[in-house]
Amino acid sequence: MSFAEIDRQEREWADRARKAQAAAAQAYERLLSLAENGDSGQVRSVAYLMAMRAS
């Protein structure tokens, strides 16, 4: 495998990682918004569990 091919693959992986992180951040923001503004106990519970795992 050539250096150019490895470099191309690394750029592709970095781009895919950015897209996945952006999608995850949007989903997390939506969950937090629902937990703060909604009345669903299930959403609030999921947000709480995620916060506990992150700390």
Secondary structure, 3 states (H helix, E strand, C coil): CCHHHHHHHHHHHHHHHHHHHHHHHHHHHHHHHHHHHCCCHHHHHHHHHHHHHHC
